[in-house]
C-alpha cells in the first residue's frame, strides 16, 4: 500500500512509510507476548490507531516513532494478558497458544482468502516453539513482558522499565524469574530437528496403521497430551496422561473418522502433524521430543485457531 503525504500529494511520505515498516516487528513481538495471532493483529491495529489519532504536531514531537509503537503495543499486551487470565476461567477445556504454519503456507484469514501480507508473518524460531509458548503462558503478565522484551528482543532493562512502568531492578528480577522457568522446562537436552522429524513421522505411520504397540513405543511412559477445542468441537477437556492412555485415545478418536489424512507439516518451526478431512484442517499437532520419545503432544482443535492453515 502506498502511503501518501499529509499534504495529499502523490509522493510517498518517508516518515509514514517508516512507521508502517515497523508492523512486522510489532506482529512478532505481540504474538510472542499473547500466544495468539488474532489477538496480536488486534493489538497492532490498536497501536496504529493510537498513532493516527494524534495530531501531526504530536507525531513530529516523538523522537523515535518505532520505540513509541513498541511501548504502546507492549502496554496493550500487558493489559490483555491480565484480562486473559480472567477469560481463561470460562474457557471450555484446556487453552493452547495458536499454532502457526511455515510462513510460506499460511492464509491471511481474510474473507477473500487472499495471500497474507509478509508484514503479518511471524518469524519462526525457538522463541515461538509450542513448548516455549506454553512455558510463557505459565508466567505472570509482567514476567512474560519483561522476559520477551529483554531476553528475546534485547531491549535494555531501562527501556523495559519505561514500557512496563516498573524500575529497572524490578524488571531484571522479573526476567530472572522467567528465565528460571524456561531453564526448568529445558531440563532435558534438545533433540536435533532431524531426529524430531523422524520420531513424528514414525508416530504418524503407526497412527495410520493403527499399531498401538508402535505408538506406545514412541511415547514416553509419562507423556501428556493436551487438546484445545474451546468447546466448539469434540476433544478431551482434560490432559490425557501416560503413553498407553494416549495411544488408545488416539485410536479411539480416529476410529469414527474414516478418510482423515495426516500430513507432516511445520508447526511453530518444529516438526508436527496436521489432520485433514475432505481438504479441511481439523487439528494441528505440536510435539515435544526428548531423545527418541514424545513427551508432550498439543492438539489444537479450536477452528478459530486454525484460520492460517492451508488445506492440502
N, C-alpha and C positions, 0 to 999 in steps of 0.2 A: 504494500500500500504506500502510495506517495503522500508525504505529509507536506502540506502547503504552508507557506509562511503566514505569520499573523496578519500581514498586510493584505493577504488574499492574492498574492502574485502567483506566477506559475513556477517559480523556483522553489525547490525543497528547502525547508528551514533546517540547517545543520543542527541547531540546538534541539529541535523536536525529534529529529532523526536519532540523535544521540540518546534521548530519553527512551524512545521505543526500542533501541538496541539493547537496553537492559532487560527486556522481557524474558529472554531465555534464562538469564542468571536468576531472575526472580522466580520463575517456574521451578528451576532446580532447587532453589532454597526452600520455597514454600511446600513442595512435595515432600522433601525430607522432614520438614517440621510437622506436617499434618498427616502424612501417610495416605493421602487421598488426592488424586489428580483433579477430581472435580472441585474439591474444596480449595486446592492450590490455585486453580484457574480463577475461582471466585475471589480469592484473596488478592491475586494480582490485579484483577479487574477493579476491585475496590481501591487498591493502591493508586492506579492510574486515575480513577475517578476523583480521588482527593487531590491529585496533582493538577488536573484540569479544572478543578473547582476554584483554584487560586487565580488571582489576577496575574497579568503579565509582570507587573512590578514585583509581586511576591515571588514569582518563579525566578525572576532575574536576581533576586536577593539571596537565593540559595547557592552557596559556593560550590557544593558538589551534589548535583541532582541525583546521581547514582547512589550516593550514600543516603540521601534523603529517602529515595524509593526503598532501599533495603531496610532502613529504620522503620518506615511505616508498615511495610509488608511483614516484618518480624513482629511488630507490636500487634498487628491484626491477627497473626497466627497465635501469638501468646494468648490473646483473648479467646480465640476459637478453641485452643487446647483446653482452656479452663472450662468452657461450656461443653466441650465434647465429653468430658468425664460425666457430666450430668446426663447427657443424651445416651451414653452407653448403658446407663442403668435401665433404660427402657428398650434397648436394642434386643431383638429376639435372637437368642443364641450367642455364639462367640463372634467377636469382631476381629477381622484380619485386615491389614493395610491393603489398599487397592493394588492389584498386580499390574505390572507393565510389561508389554512385549518388547522385542527388539525395536528400536526407533524406526527402522525401515518398514515395519509391519503394521504399525497401529493406525486405527481410524481416528478421525478428529472428534467423532461423536456428534458432528453437526447433522441436522436433519437431511441435508442434501448428500450426505455420505462422502463429501469431498475429501481430498487428501489433507492431512494435518499440516499446519504451518510449522516449519522447522523450529521456530522460536518457541513452540509449545512442547517440544520434546525434551524429555529428561535424560541427561547423560547417565548411562548405567555404569555404576562401579560398585565397589564393596559397600559403600555407604547407602545403597538402596537395595541391597540383597534383602530378601524377606526375613531372614534370620536377624539381620541388623535392625530392620524397621520394627520388628516385634520387640526387641530389646528397648529401642527408643520409646515405644508405646508404653512401656512399664515405668518410664521416668516421670517425674513431675514436669509440668509445663516449663517451669523456669530452668530445670536441669537440661531439658531437651533443647531449648533455645540457646542456652549458654554453650552447650557442648557442640551443637551443629555449627553455630557461628564461629566458634574458636577452633575446634579440632578439625572440622570438615572444610569450612570456608576461610579459615586462617585469619579471622578478624582479631585484632589485639583486644585484650580484656578491657582496655579503656573505652574502646568503641562498643564492645558488648555491654558494658555498664551503662553507657549512654542510651543504648537501644532498649535495655530491659528496665532502666530506672533503678538499678542497684549499684553498689560500689564495685570497683574492680576486684577487691578482695572477695566479696560475696560471689561474684561471677566465677572467679578462679576456684572457689570451693564447690560451687555447683557443677562446674565442668569436671572437677576431680571426682566427685561422687558419681557422675555419669560415666566417667572413664572406668571406674571400678566395676560398674555394672557390665560394661562392654567386655572388659577383661574376663570377668567371671563367666560370661556366656561363651567366651572363646577358650575355655579350659582345654579343649582338645585341639590338636594341630589341624590346620586347614587341609582339606583333601584337594589335591590338584583337580582342576576343572575337567581334564580329560577323564580322570577316574570317576568323578561325579557323574559325568555324562554316561559312562559305561554302566554304572550302577542303576541309574534312572532308566536306561534303555533295557537292561535286564529285568527291571521291575515291570516295565511296560509289556515286555514279551511274556512274562509269567502271568501277568494280569489277563492279557488277551487269551492265553492258553488255559486260563482258569486253573493254574497249577498252584494249589495252596502251599504245598511243600516248598516250592521255589520262592514264593512270596515271603514265607516266614523266614527263609534262609537269608533274604536280602534285608530284613527288618531287624533292628536291634531289639532284644527282648523287652527293653523298657521304652520302646519307641512310642511317640504320641502323634495322633492325627487330629487336626482341628479343622472343622468346616465352618464356613461363614455363608449363611443364606439370607440373613436379615429377616427370616420368616416369610420370604417371598416364594421360595421353592423348598422342596423336601431336602433335609440334611440333618445330620446328627446335631443336636443342640448342645451337647457336652463333648469334651475331648474323649476320643477313643484311645485307651492306653493298653500297651502290650502288643508285641509283634503278631502273635496269634490272633488276637481280637481284631487288629487292623486288617489282617489278611482275610479273615472271614467276613468282615464288614464290607471290604472292597468287592468281594464276590457276590455278596447279597445285593448291593446297590446296582451292580451291572447286570445281574440276572434278568430283571424285568425290562431291561433296555436294549433289546436286540438292535443291531445297526449302529450302535455307538462306536465311534472311532477315536482312538488315542493317537495323538500326534506329538512328536518331540518338538518342543519349542523353547526358546529362551524366556525365562520368567525373571524379571528384575536382574538381568545379567547373569543368571545361573541356569544350568540345565533343568528343565521342567517338562510338564506334560499338559496338553490341552485336550479335553473331552468334547467331541462334537457329534451332533446327530442331524442328519439332513443339512449339513453346512452351517448349523447354528452352534455357537460355542456355549456349552452347558456348564463347564467348570474349568478352572485353571489350577494346576497343582504345582506348588513350590516345594522343594525338598532341602533338608539339611543332611549331608552325608558325612559321617565320621568313619574314616578308614574304608571298609568295604560294605558298611551297613547304613541304612537310612535310620536316622534318629528322630526326625521331625517331618511331618507332612502337613502342609497348609493347603486346604482345598477351598477355593473361593467359588461359591455358587450364586451369590447375590448378583442378579443380572445388572443392577445399577453399577457394579464394579467391573463389568466385562465389556463396557462400551468401546474400549480402544482395541478390541481383539478382532482381527480379520478372520473370516471364515476360510476354510480350505488350507 
